[in-house]
């Protein structure tokens, strides 16, 4: 949790060069960090019923920027990132296989 807090503080700070780590366009560092944040977001919700706190506005804003939210027309790098990001279902399936446990999305009972 401390690492998440430290990341959030940085993402909200004046040291943050723009919407992304390299300024206003995605860079290699973003392409390393954003998938990890996406996995944390999805896996913690599905496997542990835990969500990234709304208090972490820096993290949420950063992830929203990567999904093209808040801009009229996202640049080509953001479009490429969103088109190539795995779905939540694919992420959960990969983690379930890695953890050698049942996929919680496949084993939930459907509500009538």
MODELLER restraints for C-alpha pairs under 7 A, 6 or more apart:
rsr = mdl.restraints
at = mdl.atoms
rsr.add(forms.Gaussian(group=physical.xy_distance, feature=features.Distance(at['CA:8:A'], at['CA:56:A']), mean=5.69, stdev=0.5))
rsr.add(forms.Gaussian(group=physical.xy_distance, feature=features.Distance(at['CA:8:A'], at['CA:58:A']), mean=4.86, stdev=0.5))
rsr.add(forms.Gaussian(group=physical.xy_distance, feature=features.Distance(at['CA:8:A'], at['CA:59:A']), mean=5.38, stdev=0.5))
rsr.add(forms.Gaussian(group=physical.xy_distance, feature=features.Distance(at['CA:9:A'], at['CA:58:A']), mean=6.97, stdev=0.5))
rsr.add(forms.Gaussian(group=physical.xy_distance, feature=features.Distance(at['CA:10:A'], at['CA:16:A']), mean=6.57, stdev=0.5))
rsr.add(forms.Gaussian(group=physical.xy_distance, feature=features.Distance(at['CA:11:A'], at['CA:58:A']), mean=4.96, stdev=0.5))
rsr.add(forms.Gaussian(group=physical.xy_distance, feature=features.Distance(at['CA:11:A'], at['CA:59:A']), mean=6.68, stdev=0.5))
rsr.add(forms.Gaussian(group=physical.xy_distance, feature=features.Distance(at['CA:12:A'], at['CA:58:A']), mean=4.97, stdev=0.5))
rsr.add(forms.Gaussian(group=physical.xy_distance, feature=features.Distance(at['CA:17:A'], at['CA:23:A']), mean=4.65, stdev=0.5))
rsr.add(forms.Gaussian(group=physical.xy_distance, feature=features.Distance(at['CA:18:A'], at['CA:24:A']), mean=4.95, stdev=0.5))
rsr.add(forms.Gaussian(group=physical.xy_distance, feature=features.Distance(at['CA:19:A'], at['CA:62:A']), mean=6.51, stdev=0.5))
rsr.add(forms.Gaussian(group=physical.xy_distance, feature=features.Distance(at['CA:19:A'], at['CA:65:A']), mean=6.48, stdev=0.5))
rsr.add(forms.Gaussian(group=physical.xy_distance, feature=features.Distance(at['CA:20:A'], at['CA:26:A']), mean=5.87, stdev=0.5))
rsr.add(forms.Gaussian(group=physical.xy_distance, feature=features.Distance(at['CA:20:A'], at['CA:30:A']), mean=6.69, stdev=0.5))
rsr.add(forms.Gaussian(group=physical.xy_distance, feature=features.Distance(at['CA:20:A'], at['CA:62:A']), mean=6.85, stdev=0.5))
rsr.add(forms.Gaussian(group=physical.xy_distance, feature=features.Distance(at['CA:21:A'], at['CA:29:A']), mean=6.62, stdev=0.5))
rsr.add(forms.Gaussian(group=physical.xy_distance, feature=features.Distance(at['CA:21:A'], at['CA:30:A']), mean=6.12, stdev=0.5))
rsr.add(forms.Gaussian(group=physical.xy_distance, feature=features.Distance(at['CA:26:A'], at['CA:77:A']), mean=6.31, stdev=0.5))
rsr.add(forms.Gaussian(group=physical.xy_distance, feature=features.Distance(at['CA:26:A'], at['CA:78:A']), mean=6.86, stdev=0.5))
rsr.add(forms.Gaussian(group=physical.xy_distance, feature=features.Distance(at['CA:34:A'], at['CA:63:A']), mean=7.00, stdev=0.5))
rsr.add(forms.Gaussian(group=physical.xy_distance, feature=features.Distance(at['CA:39:A'], at['CA:91:A']), mean=6.74, stdev=0.5))
rsr.add(forms.Gaussian(group=physical.xy_distance, feature=features.Distance(at['CA:41:A'], at['CA:51:A']), mean=6.51, stdev=0.5))
rsr.add(forms.Gaussian(group=physical.xy_distance, feature=features.Distance(at['CA:41:A'], at['CA:52:A']), mean=6.47, stdev=0.5))
rsr.add(forms.Gaussian(group=physical.xy_distance, feature=features.Distance(at['CA:42:A'], at['CA:88:A']), mean=6.18, stdev=0.5))
rsr.add(forms.Gaussian(group=physical.xy_distance, feature=features.Distance(at['CA:43:A'], at['CA:92:A']), mean=6.23, stdev=0.5))
rsr.add(forms.Gaussian(group=physical.xy_distance, feature=features.Distance(at['CA:44:A'], at['CA:50:A']), mean=5.25, stdev=0.5))
rsr.add(forms.Gaussian(group=physical.xy_distance, feature=features.Distance(at['CA:44:A'], at['CA:51:A']), mean=6.50, stdev=0.5))
rsr.add(forms.Gaussian(group=physical.xy_distance, feature=features.Distance(at['CA:45:A'], at['CA:51:A']), mean=5.40, stdev=0.5))
rsr.add(forms.Gaussian(group=physical.xy_distance, feature=features.Distance(at['CA:66:A'], at['CA:78:A']), mean=5.84, stdev=0.5))
rsr.add(forms.Gaussian(group=physical.xy_distance, feature=features.Distance(at['CA:67:A'], at['CA:78:A']), mean=6.68, stdev=0.5))
rsr.add(forms.Gaussian(group=physical.xy_distance, feature=features.Distance(at['CA:67:A'], at['CA:82:A']), mean=5.77, stdev=0.5))
rsr.add(forms.Gaussian(group=physical.xy_distance, feature=features.Distance(at['CA:68:A'], at['CA:74:A']), mean=5.20, stdev=0.5))
rsr.add(forms.Gaussian(group=physical.xy_distance, feature=features.Distance(at['CA:68:A'], at['CA:78:A']), mean=6.27, stdev=0.5))
rsr.add(forms.Gaussian(group=physical.xy_distance, feature=features.Distance(at['CA:92:A'], at['CA:103:A']), mean=6.86, stdev=0.5))
rsr.add(forms.Gaussian(group=physical.xy_distance, feature=features.Distance(at['CA:93:A'], at['CA:103:A']), mean=5.99, stdev=0.5))
rsr.add(forms.Gaussian(group=physical.xy_distance, feature=features.Distance(at['CA:96:A'], at['CA:102:A']), mean=6.00, stdev=0.5))
rsr.add(forms.Gaussian(group=physical.xy_distance, feature=features.Distance(at['CA:96:A'], at['CA:103:A']), mean=5.16, stdev=0.5))
